[in-house]
Amino acid sequence: MFQKLLIANRGEIARRIGTVARGMGVRTVAVHSDADATLPFVKEADEAVRIGPAPAKDSYLSIPAILEAAKKTGAQAVHPGYGFLSENGEFAQACKDAGLVFVGPPPEAMARMKDKSQARKLVSAAGVPVVPGSDGVLPDVQSALEAAERIGYPVLCKAASGGGGIGMAAANNPAELEKVYRQCTDRAKAAFGREGVYLERYFPAPRHIEVQILGDTHGHLIHGLERECSIQRRHQKVVEEAPSVLFANGKNPALSEQLFTAAVTAAKAFGYANAGTVEFLYSDGQVYFIEMNARLQVEHPVTELTTGLDLIGWQLRIAAGEHLTVKQEDVKRRGAALEFRIYAEDPVKYFPSPGPLKVYQPPAGEGVRLDSGYAEGDVVTPNYDPMIAKLIITGATRDEAIARAVKALEDFRIEGIKTNIPLHLRILKDPAFSAGELDTHFLDHHAKP
């Protein structure tokens, strides 16, 4: 195990990685922008290095600044967290070239996953079911129109280098496709530096199911069961849970076996190691691969709390070359967990709501875990994602987790800014949520203010 770890991220995930690392006897280095200099993740680290001004492009996305901080502090490894440079193969390779251990998959595996249209081809060749779609990137509107005719409307236009729902839009007919093709290429160019887009069949009401993957560098690879992430807004997850209602209490065993087999097969096709997630859509009794994320997921705590897997701890051990000693038969579900992303945003109009946390009093109690990036008196700036914290609730059953979540959210006091806590309460109190009647358009029809 290395002695010093640089955490190339911020907020709650930097804080969480730091806590796990220090608990394993590893010293931590926080890197921070000017805007984050006084946040808890900086104060709690063993060392902290300023890497630039507030804009992410000048700080958290600056590979030279991060590598220089590692060199200056003598860090031996770098954990990228999620977002920022976490899925950047060039960053992983730059760490390797600098003699640093990158806590994540090999750069070669990341390269195979980078172009999502090519990733579809790779896993399809391995026998994994994929969403019907175009054969690779579409160079112009005409090729998109021709592909859509073969696939059948409605279609979803997606950025090949995308993530987080950016560069993604649906079209119901050729006229709409011409419009969204141009929108998606423009957004892809702005967000990812590449215009390439592809098409997939658009399912009107699918569920979004993902499978946790964990593998070492010695060929041992397992799955950590599934999570349900169907409640989304603009293709971005809002509430996540484990297990999925589809598979709770042993339901649909043949489908779950198909799902897990597909996830492991896909990960092996990429040559994957470390922690990752294979994402699927479920519709009409079938599961379809959509992408694999080469990083830790925001929602990883619901897996940790229902399986007992310490995902960040295993990330560090695997990166240090240790064998994954967990066998597939050891991974069993215990209870249920729900995760709520607590954002600084208007709960009705969804506009960001930056500002000072004049009051910040998180809930406590049985089954309550909070991964927070802030403390009372801190300022949520407009420079980054507006997530303040993740509230994770566990219970022996889903119903118990829901009841505990309602109480925890009602007890969570935040003043000085608006938050999406009222949205989460609307979701929990909606009968469709209690019944497990979920799909990716849940918020279009339910939990209205």
MARLOSE-16463 format. One record per residue (C-alpha): x, y, z; residue number from 1. Coordinates in steps of 0.05 Angstrom, whole numbers. Layout:
// MARLOSE-16463
REC      x      y      z seq
REC      X      Y      Z NUM
...
// end
This chain:
// MARLOSE-16463
REC      x      y      z seq
REC      0      0      0   1
REC     25     70    -17   2
REC     38    118     39   3
REC      9    182     10   4
REC    -52    194    -35   5
REC    -70    257    -73   6
REC   -145    266    -81   7
REC   -158    301   -147   8
REC   -229    324   -130   9
REC   -269    366    -83  10
REC   -330    367    -37  11
REC   -363    306     -7  12
REC   -327    254    -49  13
REC   -258    283    -34  14
REC   -277    282     39  15
REC   -302    211     36  16
REC   -240    185      0  17
REC   -197    221     51  18
REC   -233    189    110  19
REC   -226    119     81  20
REC   -153    129     63  21
REC   -133    157    130  22
REC   -170     99    163  23
REC   -123     53    124  24
REC    -61     90    148  25
REC    -51    129     83  26
REC    -34    203     88  27
REC    -77    248     44  28
REC    -65    309      0  29
REC   -123    354    -18  30
REC   -119    399    -78  31
REC   -165    459    -81  32
REC   -184    520   -120  33
REC   -188    589    -88  34
REC   -263    581    -81  35
REC   -256    518    -38  36
REC   -197    536      7  37
REC   -237    534     72  38
REC   -282    473     59  39
REC   -280    411    104  40
REC   -245    367     53  41
REC   -186    415     54  42
REC   -183    424    129  43
REC   -186    349    143  44
REC   -130    329     95  45
REC    -60    317    121  46
REC    -35    367     69  47
REC    -69    415     21  48
REC    -44    448    -43  49
REC    -76    506    -81  50
REC    -81    488   -155  51
REC   -113    550   -185  52
REC   -171    599   -187  53
REC   -244    581   -182  54
REC   -259    560   -254  55
REC   -253    485   -259  56
REC   -213    490   -324  57
REC   -159    527   -286  58
REC   -159    482   -225  59
REC   -193    414   -220  60
REC   -186    402   -295  61
REC   -114    425   -299  62
REC    -72    362   -307  63
REC     -5    399   -301  64
REC    -27    432   -236  65
REC    -49    366   -205  66
REC     14    330   -226  67
REC     56    386   -198  68
REC     19    382   -132  69
REC     33    307   -130  70
REC    107    319   -144  71
REC    112    374    -93  72
REC     81    333    -37  73
REC    112    266    -54  74
REC     45    232    -66  75
REC     51    163    -95  76
REC    -21    154   -120  77
REC    -79    196   -146  78
REC   -153    182   -135  79
REC   -196    222   -184  80
REC   -264    212   -150  81
REC   -319    223   -200  82
REC   -332    279   -249  83
REC   -275    325   -269  84
REC   -216    281   -294  85
REC   -242    215   -268  86
REC   -257    185   -337  87
REC   -201    221   -374  88
REC   -155    169   -404  89
REC   -102    222   -418  90
REC   -100    240   -344  91
REC    -94    167   -324  92
REC    -37    159   -374  93
REC     -4    223   -350  94
REC     -5    197   -279  95
REC     26    132   -301  96
REC     80    169   -341  97
REC     96    211   -279  98
REC    106    148   -238  99
REC     41    155   -201 100
REC    -11    101   -187 101
REC    -78    121   -217 102
REC   -134     94   -173 103
REC   -180     71   -228 104
REC   -180     26   -289 105
REC   -121     19   -337 106
REC   -116     75   -388 107
REC   -126     23   -444 108
REC   -193      2   -415 109
REC   -214     75   -409 110
REC   -196     86   -482 111
REC   -242     29   -502 112
REC   -300     60   -463 113
REC   -287    132   -483 114
REC   -327    130   -548 115
REC   -395    104   -525 116
REC   -415     86   -596 117
REC   -354     42   -604 118
REC   -364     13   -534 119
REC   -432    -11   -557 120
REC   -399    -49   -614 121
REC   -347    -81   -568 122
REC   -397   -108   -518 123
REC   -446   -129   -571 124
REC   -392   -172   -603 125
REC   -382   -204   -534 126
REC   -456   -223   -533 127
REC   -483   -168   -488 128
REC   -552   -142   -510 129
REC   -548    -68   -530 130
REC   -602    -17   -544 131
REC   -616    -18   -619 132
REC   -580     41   -650 133
REC   -535     69   -703 134
REC   -470     37   -725 135
REC   -422     86   -694 136
REC   -417    161   -698 137
REC   -461    197   -749 138
REC   -422    249   -789 139
REC   -481    291   -813 140
REC   -556    302   -809 141
REC   -570    259   -869 142
REC   -536    198   -840 143
REC   -575    209   -776 144
REC   -641    211   -814 145
REC   -623    147   -851 146
REC   -603    112   -786 147
REC   -668    135   -752 148
REC   -709    103   -808 149
REC   -675     37   -795 150
REC   -681     42   -719 151
REC   -752     70   -718 152
REC   -777    132   -682 153
REC   -773    157   -629 154
REC   -697    159   -624 155
REC   -648    187   -574 156
REC   -590    228   -600 157
REC   -529    220   -554 158
REC   -459    249   -551 159
REC   -408    194   -563 160
REC   -362    224   -510 161
REC   -418    244   -465 162
REC   -439    235   -393 163
REC   -487    263   -342 164
REC   -542    272   -394 165
REC   -503    326   -431 166
REC   -511    325   -507 167
REC   -573    281   -504 168
REC   -642    293   -533 169
REC   -701    254   -561 170
REC   -734    262   -629 171
REC   -803    236   -651 172
REC   -797    250   -725 173
REC   -747    273   -779 174
REC   -760    347   -768 175
REC   -745    340   -693 176
REC   -684    298   -708 177
REC   -653    352   -752 178
REC   -661    401   -696 179
REC   -635    357   -639 180
REC   -577    331   -681 181
REC   -550    402   -686 182
REC   -565    415   -612 183
REC   -529    352   -590 184
REC   -468    363   -634 185
REC   -462    435   -608 186
REC   -468    413   -535 187
REC   -420    355   -545 188
REC   -368    402   -576 189
REC   -376    452   -519 190
REC   -375    400   -463 191
REC   -327    347   -489 192
REC   -289    380   -545 193
REC   -317    331   -596 194
REC   -380    336   -639 195
REC   -392    261   -650 196
REC   -462    236   -636 197
REC   -499    170   -647 198
REC   -571    146   -642 199
REC   -607     95   -599 200
REC   -679     73   -598 201
REC   -717    116   -548 202
REC   -758     75   -499 203
REC   -819    115   -474 204
REC   -817     90   -401 205
REC   -755     49   -385 206
REC   -723     35   -318 207
REC   -650     52   -308 208
REC   -613     -5   -274 209
REC   -538     -8   -262 210
REC   -491    -62   -236 211
REC   -430    -49   -192 212
REC   -366    -81   -217 213
REC   -302    -94   -177 214
REC   -240   -127   -206 215
REC   -167   -132   -190 216
REC   -106   -132   -236 217
REC    -98   -208   -228 218
REC   -160   -228   -267 219
REC   -210   -234   -210 220
REC   -274   -195   -226 221
REC   -341   -196   -191 222
REC   -406   -156   -191 223
REC   -434   -121   -129 224
REC   -508   -131   -148 225
REC   -552    -77   -177 226
REC   -578     -7   -162 227
REC   -640     27   -189 228
REC   -631     98   -214 229
REC   -696    109   -252 230
REC   -717    174   -219 231
REC   -682    226   -261 232
REC   -689    297   -285 233
REC   -660    316   -352 234
REC   -624    249   -355 235
REC   -590    262   -288 236
REC   -603    218   -228 237
REC   -642    246   -168 238
REC   -656    186   -123 239
REC   -621    118   -124 240
REC   -636     55    -87 241
REC   -613    -17    -75 242
REC   -640    -67    -89 243
REC   -682    -50   -149 244
REC   -756    -65   -137 245
REC   -752   -109   -198 246
REC   -707   -159   -161 247
REC   -723   -148    -88 248
REC   -740   -210    -47 249
REC   -716   -257   -102 250
REC   -762   -232   -157 251
REC   -745   -244   -230 252
REC   -686   -290   -217 253
REC   -674   -307   -291 254
REC   -673   -233   -310 255
REC   -625   -215   -253 256
REC   -579   -271   -274 257
REC   -580   -245   -346 258
REC   -565   -175   -320 259
REC   -506   -195   -277 260
REC   -477   -240   -331 261
REC   -482   -184   -382 262
REC   -448   -135   -334 263
REC   -389   -181   -320 264
REC   -382   -199   -394 265
REC   -381   -125   -413 266
REC   -328   -109   -360 267
REC   -284   -166   -384 268
REC   -292   -143   -456 269
REC   -264    -75   -436 270
REC   -206   -107   -398 271
REC   -232    -74   -335 272
REC   -200    -70   -266 273
REC   -217    -30   -203 274
REC   -288     -4   -189 275
REC   -336     12   -246 276
REC   -409     10   -264 277
REC   -445    -21   -322 278
REC   -510     15   -339 279
REC   -572    -16   -370 280
REC   -642      3   -391 281
REC   -699    -45   -374 282
REC   -761    -45   -419 283
REC   -814    -97   -436 284
REC   -779   -153   -398 285
REC   -710   -141   -429 286
REC   -646   -109   -406 287
REC   -601    -70   -454 288
REC   -530    -45   -443 289
REC   -523     31   -452 290
REC   -453     47   -425 291
REC   -399     31   -374 292
REC   -372     84   -327 293
REC   -298     79   -312 294
REC   -302    107   -242 295
REC   -336    107   -175 296
REC   -409    128   -179 297
REC   -443    182   -138 298
REC   -492    129   -114 299
REC   -440     77    -92 300
REC   -460     83    -18 301
REC   -525     45    -28 302
REC   -484    -14    -52 303
REC   -435     -7      6 304
REC   -491     -6     57 305
REC   -529    -65     29 306
REC   -471   -111     12 307
REC   -418    -92     63 308
REC   -368    -78      8 309
REC   -320    -21     23 310
REC   -314      3    -49 311
REC   -265     59    -38 312
REC   -222     15      7 313
REC   -221    -38    -47 314
REC   -204     14   -100 315
REC   -142     32    -60 316
REC   -122    -40    -47 317
REC   -131    -60   -120 318
REC    -92      1   -144 319
REC    -36    -20    -97 320
REC    -34    -88   -131 321
REC    -70   -129    -78 322
REC   -115   -188    -95 323
REC   -190   -180    -90 324
REC   -206   -231    -37 325
REC   -282   -224    -41 326
REC   -314   -283    -79 327
REC   -378   -275   -119 328
REC   -415   -321    -71 329
REC   -396   -275    -13 330
REC   -435   -217    -42 331
REC   -504   -219    -11 332
REC   -557   -166      0 333
REC   -576   -142     69 334
REC   -635    -95     76 335
REC   -650    -35     31 336
REC   -619     33     20 337
REC   -641     98    -12 338
REC   -596    157    -32 339
REC   -618    229    -40 340
REC   -574    281    -74 341
REC   -583    345    -34 342
REC   -574    403    -82 343
REC   -571    478    -74 344
REC   -628    491   -121 345
REC   -700    514   -125 346
REC   -744    452   -113 347
REC   -796    474   -163 348
REC   -760    512   -219 349
REC   -694    474   -208 350
REC   -651    535   -216 351
REC   -585    534   -176 352
REC   -587    570   -110 353
REC   -516    586    -88 354
REC   -502    624    -24 355
REC   -482    616     49 356
REC   -505    558     93 357
REC   -530    602    150 358
REC   -560    541    183 359
REC   -536    471    168 360
REC   -563    418    215 361
REC   -563    348    185 362
REC   -608    293    212 363
REC   -586    235    255 364
REC   -615    169    277 365
REC   -619     96    261 366
REC   -601     81    189 367
REC   -578    152    171 368
REC   -512    166    136 369
REC   -492    234    109 370
REC   -434    245     60 371
REC   -428    321     63 372
REC   -382    370     28 373
REC   -400    429     71 374
REC   -409    453    143 375
REC   -450    509    173 376
REC   -424    576    152 377
REC   -393    551     87 378
REC   -413    582     21 379
REC   -440    542    -38 380
REC   -410    578    -98 381
REC   -437    578   -169 382
REC   -371    550   -196 383
REC   -386    476   -191 384
REC   -442    424   -187 385
REC   -491    449   -134 386
REC   -492    383    -94 387
REC   -484    398    -20 388
REC   -488    327      7 389
REC   -514    257     -3 390
REC   -564    231     47 391
REC   -565    155     49 392
REC   -618    117     89 393
REC   -620     43    105 394
REC   -674     -2    132 395
REC   -688    -76    140 396
REC   -740    -67     85 397
REC   -754    -15     31 398
REC   -815      8     70 399
REC   -774     19    132 400
REC   -721     57     92 401
REC   -775    101     63 402
REC   -804    117    131 403
REC   -736    134    159 404
REC   -720    177     98 405
REC   -783    219    107 406
REC   -764    234    179 407
REC   -691    248    162 408
REC   -709    296    106 409
REC   -761    332    149 410
REC   -708    339    204 411
REC   -654    365    156 412
REC   -649    441    169 413
REC   -614    484    116 414
REC   -624    559    116 415
REC   -594    614     73 416
REC   -606    579      6 417
REC   -661    539    -27 418
REC   -652    463    -32 419
REC   -686    405    -66 420
REC   -707    372      0 421
REC   -781    388    -14 422
REC   -774    351    -81 423
REC   -747    289    -46 424
REC   -805    291      4 425
REC   -855    296    -54 426
REC   -824    235    -86 427
REC   -825    194    -22 428
REC   -897    211     -8 429
REC   -921    196    -78 430
REC   -960    130    -79 431
REC   -926    109   -144 432
REC   -858    111   -110 433
REC   -882     70    -51 434
REC   -910     19   -100 435
REC   -844     16   -137 436
REC   -875     40   -202 437
REC   -813     74   -228 438
REC   -786     96   -295 439
REC   -741    150   -322 440
REC   -800    196   -334 441
REC   -827    190   -263 442
REC   -819    264   -249 443
REC   -858    282   -312 444
REC   -920    251   -281 445
REC   -910    247   -206 446
REC   -886    286   -145 447
REC   -914    351   -170 448
REC   -911    413   -124 449
// end
